[in-house]
Amino acid sequence: MPTIQLKLREASAILGVNPKDLQNLVQFGVLQPERRDRFFVFDATSLLEARVAFYLKESLGTSVPLLARFIREIFAEAQKSKSGRFSDVSISSRPVSGKEVVRIEVPLRALATDLEARLPKPKASRNEADGRRRKGWKEEITRAFEDVAEDLKGISEKDILNEIKSYRAQRRKTPEISVVALSQKKTA
């Protein structure tokens, strides 16, 4: 993965999550990004850890301690790979009293590829790297707001609020869980 260092708010934008959700994972010890001055700094590996944590949280709805344990175990093995590429991971868990193992497949390779596609491409402009705004940014943002205002003509505020409510309700739905029967091994 490319070398990149992002602050928490920038990392949350790339991951497509609320900054508060990412901050909660850091505060509860699920993620442990590097800290510089007063800021948490996310590199490519910690971004992938965050991506996997949100993937597991959305699909399993696991508790914070269990999620932190999953992330530590997944990336303890993943960092041993010297090829630089991640491979899919299978998590196995056996209850204390049980004999059968529960397996969870984590598509680490697909999540890493998706994250690489979301990462910003490096730019040659020195002004942007220093935090200076480029020329014409005011006209550009004004034009974007005018385009949005034009697109929203004829739509009431109530329609917009209803759309936001339906979007939020869709995000709160519980994940779909399916059971696939495995074939039995024949015995002699």
Phi, psi and chi 1 to 4 in degrees:
 res  aa     phi    psi   chi1   chi2   chi3   chi4
   1 MET       -  151.5  -66.4 -171.5   84.2      -
   2 PRO   -67.8  155.6   22.5  -30.3      -      -
   3 THR   -80.9  126.9   57.0      -      -      -
   4 ILE  -153.7  147.8 -170.8  165.9      -      -
   5 GLN  -135.6  120.4  -66.2 -172.4  -17.7      -
   6 LEU  -127.6  147.7  -57.3  167.1      -      -
   7 LYS   -77.1  168.8  -67.5 -179.4 -177.5  175.3
   8 LEU   -56.8  -45.1 -170.9  133.5      -      -
   9 ARG   -65.1  -40.4 -170.0  170.1  -64.4  -83.0
  10 GLU   -66.7  -41.3  -62.2  165.3  -27.9      -
  11 ALA   -63.4  -40.6      -      -      -      -
  12 SER   -66.0  -34.3   67.0      -      -      -
  13 ALA   -66.5  -40.6      -      -      -      -
  14 ILE   -68.0  -39.2  -72.0  176.4      -      -
  15 LEU   -75.1  -17.8  -67.0  169.0      -      -
  16 GLY    75.3   33.1      -      -      -      -
  17 VAL  -124.4  165.6  -62.5      -      -      -
  18 ASN   -69.6  134.4 -172.2  -17.5      -      -
  19 PRO   -55.5  -33.6  -21.7   29.5      -      -
  20 LYS   -65.9  -37.8 -174.4   64.6  178.1  168.5
  21 ASP   -64.3  -42.2  -67.3  -22.1      -      -
  22 LEU   -66.4  -41.0 -175.4   58.8      -      -
  23 GLN   -62.8  -38.1 -178.3 -179.2    1.0      -
  24 ASN   -63.1  -41.3  -74.8  -17.2      -      -
  25 LEU   -63.4  -35.1  -70.9 -177.3      -      -
  26 VAL   -70.9  -45.7  171.5      -      -      -
  27 GLN   -65.2  -33.5  -74.2  178.3  -20.9      -
  28 PHE   -87.3    3.5  -69.6  127.3      -      -
  29 GLY    83.8    9.3      -      -      -      -
  30 VAL   -70.5  -43.8  175.6      -      -      -
  31 LEU  -112.4  146.6  -57.4  173.0      -      -
  32 GLN  -133.6   71.0  -62.3  170.7  -15.9      -
  33 PRO   -71.8  162.8   27.9  -33.7      -      -
  34 GLU   -67.0  149.9 -176.3 -179.3  -25.7      -
  35 ARG  -116.6  126.2 -170.0  171.4 -178.0  127.5
  36 ARG  -123.9  127.7  -71.9 -150.9 -168.1  119.7
  37 ASP    54.1 -116.4  -62.9  -32.6      -      -
  38 ARG  -104.5    4.3  -59.5  179.8  -21.4 -136.7
  39 PHE  -113.6  147.3  -57.8  105.1      -      -
  40 PHE   -85.8  135.5  -71.3  107.6      -      -
  41 VAL  -117.1  124.8  178.6      -      -      -
  42 PHE  -100.4  125.2  -70.8   80.8      -      -
  43 ASP   -97.8 -173.8   60.6   -1.7      -      -
  44 ALA   -62.8  -39.7      -      -      -      -
  45 THR   -68.6  -43.7  -55.8      -      -      -
  46 SER   -68.8  -28.7   57.4      -      -      -
  47 LEU   -65.3  -42.0  -87.0  176.3      -      -
  48 LEU   -66.2  -39.0 -177.9   59.3      -      -
  49 GLU   -59.4  -42.9  -72.7  176.8    8.2      -
  50 ALA   -64.9  -40.8      -      -      -      -
  51 ARG   -61.6  -44.4  179.4   76.8  173.4  104.5
  52 VAL   -67.0  -39.8  171.0      -      -      -
  53 ALA   -61.2  -44.4      -      -      -      -
  54 PHE   -68.1  -34.8  -78.8  110.0      -      -
  55 TYR   -62.3  -48.0  175.5   79.0      -      -
  56 LEU   -67.1  -38.4  -71.1  173.6      -      -
  57 LYS   -64.5  -41.9 -176.5  179.1  172.6 -170.4
  58 GLU   -70.7  -41.6  -72.9  175.3   13.4      -
  59 SER   -82.4  -34.3   57.9      -      -      -
  60 LEU  -105.9  -26.9  -59.9  176.5      -      -
  61 GLY    64.9   38.9      -      -      -      -
  62 THR   -74.0  161.2   59.1      -      -      -
  63 SER   -74.2  162.2   64.9      -      -      -
  64 VAL   -62.0  -47.2  170.7      -      -      -
  65 PRO   -62.0  -39.8  -21.1   30.2      -      -
  66 LEU   -68.5  -39.7 -172.5   58.0      -      -
  67 LEU   -62.1  -43.6 -171.1   59.4      -      -
  68 ALA   -62.0  -40.5      -      -      -      -
  69 ARG   -65.8  -42.8 -163.5  166.1  158.8 -154.8
  70 PHE   -58.2  -47.8  -79.4  159.4      -      -
  71 ILE   -63.0  -44.1  -64.0  -60.6      -      -
  72 ARG   -60.2  -44.0  -84.3 -165.2  -56.1  -86.6
  73 GLU   -68.8  -42.7  -69.0  -61.2  -38.0      -
  74 ILE   -61.7  -46.6  -71.6  171.0      -      -
  75 PHE   -85.4  -12.8  -74.7   94.3      -      -
  76 ALA   -67.8  -39.3      -      -      -      -
  77 GLU   -77.3  -39.8  -69.7  -63.0  -42.0      -
  78 ALA   -66.1  -34.0      -      -      -      -
  79 GLN   -73.6  -16.7  -70.3  173.6   -8.5      -
  80 LYS   -73.2  -19.6  -68.9  178.9 -176.6  175.2
  81 SER   -70.8  124.0  171.3      -      -      -
  82 LYS   -93.5   -6.5  -66.1 -176.6 -179.4 -179.4
  83 SER   -73.3  -17.2   65.8      -      -      -
  84 GLY    87.5  -10.8      -      -      -      -
  85 ARG  -104.6  144.7  -56.9  -64.4  -66.4  169.2
  86 PHE   -95.1  148.1  -68.5   99.1      -      -
  87 SER  -115.7  159.3   58.4      -      -      -
  88 ASP   -61.5  149.3  -67.2  -15.1      -      -
  89 VAL  -122.1  144.8  175.3      -      -      -
  90 SER  -117.1  124.9  175.4      -      -      -
  91 ILE   -97.8  128.6  -58.9  170.9      -      -
  92 SER  -114.4  135.9  -59.9      -      -      -
  93 SER  -136.8  132.8  177.6      -      -      -
  94 ARG  -119.8  124.9 -176.1 -175.7  -36.5 -102.5
  95 PRO   -62.9  157.7  -13.2   21.5      -      -
  96 VAL   -58.5  -44.4  175.6      -      -      -
  97 SER   -93.0  -10.4   62.8      -      -      -
  98 GLY   -93.6  163.2      -      -      -      -
  99 LYS  -109.2  -25.0  -66.5 -178.8 -179.3  178.3
 100 GLU   -83.6  143.1  -64.7  -60.2  -40.5      -
 101 VAL   -95.6  140.1  175.2      -      -      -
 102 VAL   -98.5  128.5  175.0      -      -      -
 103 ARG  -113.6  138.3  -69.6 -168.5 -166.5  -78.8
 104 ILE  -125.4  122.2  -58.0  167.7      -      -
 105 GLU   -92.0  126.3  -60.3  -70.3  -31.1      -
 106 VAL  -113.0  116.1  179.9      -      -      -
 107 PRO   -77.0   71.5   29.0  -33.3      -      -
 108 LEU   -61.3  -39.8 -161.1   56.4      -      -
 109 ARG   -62.6  -44.9 -174.9  179.8  -49.7  133.6
 110 ALA   -67.4  -39.0      -      -      -      -
 111 LEU   -66.1  -38.7  -67.1  172.9      -      -
 112 ALA   -66.6  -41.0      -      -      -      -
 113 THR   -64.5  -42.7  -55.7      -      -      -
 114 ASP   -62.4  -40.9  177.5   51.0      -      -
 115 LEU   -66.7  -40.9 -175.8   60.4      -      -
 116 GLU   -61.0  -36.7  -76.9 -179.4   19.1      -
 117 ALA   -67.7  -29.4      -      -      -      -
 118 ARG   -82.4  -20.8  -69.8  178.4  179.7 -146.9
 119 LEU   -65.5  142.4  -71.9  175.2      -      -
 120 PRO   -68.9  145.3   23.3  -30.0      -      -
 121 LYS   -80.5  140.7  -54.6  -62.7 -178.5 -124.9
 122 PRO   -64.8  141.2   15.8  -21.4      -      -
 123 LYS  -113.3  154.0  -65.3 -177.7 -179.7  178.8
 124 ALA   -86.2  -12.9      -      -      -      -
 125 SER   -69.6  123.2  174.5      -      -      -
 126 ARG   -74.0  -32.0  174.4  157.8  161.5   59.7
 127 ASN   -62.2  -41.0  -71.2  -17.0      -      -
 128 GLU   -68.8  -33.4  -69.5  179.3   36.0      -
 129 ALA   -67.0  -30.9      -      -      -      -
 130 ASP   -84.2   -2.6  -70.4  -19.1      -      -
 131 GLY    90.9    4.3      -      -      -      -
 132 ARG   -80.5  146.9  -66.3 -173.8 -148.2  124.2
 133 ARG   -82.4  142.8  -64.6 -170.3  173.9  104.1
 134 ARG   -79.1  164.2   65.6 -175.9 -174.7  -75.3
 135 LYS   -66.8  140.5  -69.2 -177.3 -179.2  179.5
 136 GLY    83.2    9.6      -      -      -      -
 137 TRP   -68.9  -32.3   71.1  -88.6      -      -
 138 LYS   -66.9  -44.3  -75.8 -176.1 -178.8  178.5
 139 GLU   -63.8  -38.6  -67.0   80.3   15.3      -
 140 GLU   -64.2  -45.5 -161.3  174.2  -58.1      -
 141 ILE   -72.5  -34.9 -162.1  165.8      -      -
 142 THR   -63.5  -43.2  -57.1      -      -      -
 143 ARG   -62.0  -40.4 -157.8  170.1  -31.3  120.7
 144 ALA   -64.7  -42.2      -      -      -      -
 145 PHE   -66.3  -37.2  -75.9  140.2      -      -
 146 GLU   -64.8  -40.4  -72.0  171.1   -9.0      -
 147 ASP   -63.4  -41.8  -68.2  -16.8      -      -
 148 VAL   -66.0  -42.2  168.8      -      -      -
 149 ALA   -62.0  -38.1      -      -      -      -
 150 GLU   -66.2  -39.9 -173.6   66.5   33.3      -
 151 ASP   -67.6  -30.3  -70.4  -17.2      -      -
 152 LEU   -90.4    3.7  -67.8  176.6      -      -
 153 LYS   -63.3  135.7  -89.1 -170.7  179.9  171.7
 154 GLY    86.6   -3.4      -      -      -      -
 155 ILE  -104.6  126.9  -61.2  175.4      -      -
 156 SER   -79.7  163.4   69.9      -      -      -
 157 GLU   -63.9  -33.4 -171.5  174.5  -28.2      -
 158 LYS   -64.6  -41.0 -174.4  176.3 -178.7  178.7
 159 ASP   -62.8  -39.6  -68.1  -22.2      -      -
 160 ILE   -65.5  -44.9  -66.2  171.0      -      -
 161 LEU   -63.6  -39.2  -69.2  174.4      -      -
 162 ASN   -63.9  -39.4  -73.1  -22.6      -      -
 163 GLU   -65.3  -40.8 -175.5   64.1   29.5      -
 164 ILE   -63.8  -43.0  -68.9  170.5      -      -
 165 LYS   -62.2  -43.0  -75.5  179.6 -175.6  176.6
 166 SER   -67.8  -35.4   66.8      -      -      -
 167 TYR   -64.1  -45.4  172.4   77.1      -      -
 168 ARG   -65.4  -37.9  -71.8  179.0  178.0  166.3
 169 ALA   -64.9  -37.9      -      -      -      -
 170 GLN   -63.7  -38.7 -179.6   68.2   25.0      -
 171 ARG   -70.9  -25.5  -70.8 -155.9   50.3 -171.9
 172 ARG   -83.9   -8.2  -82.8 -166.8  -63.6 -101.0
 173 LYS   -60.9  145.7  -74.7 -173.8  178.2  176.7
 174 THR   -74.0  150.4   58.1      -      -      -
 175 PRO   -67.7  152.8   20.9  -28.6      -      -
 176 GLU   -79.2  132.2  179.0 -178.5  -37.2      -
 177 ILE  -119.1  127.2  -61.0  173.6      -      -
 178 SER  -124.4  150.1   57.7      -      -      -
 179 VAL  -114.5  128.6  177.8      -      -      -
 180 VAL  -116.0  124.7  178.1      -      -      -
 181 ALA   -77.9  133.4      -      -      -      -
 182 LEU   -93.4  147.1  -60.6  175.1      -      -
 183 SER   -69.3  143.9   61.3      -      -      -
 184 GLN   -79.0  142.3  -64.5  -78.8  -25.6      -
 185 LYS   -78.2  138.7  -68.6 -176.8 -179.8  178.8
 186 LYS   -78.9  137.1  -68.2 -175.4  178.9 -179.4
 187 THR  -108.6  156.7   57.7      -      -      -
 188 ALA   -69.6      -      -      -      -      -
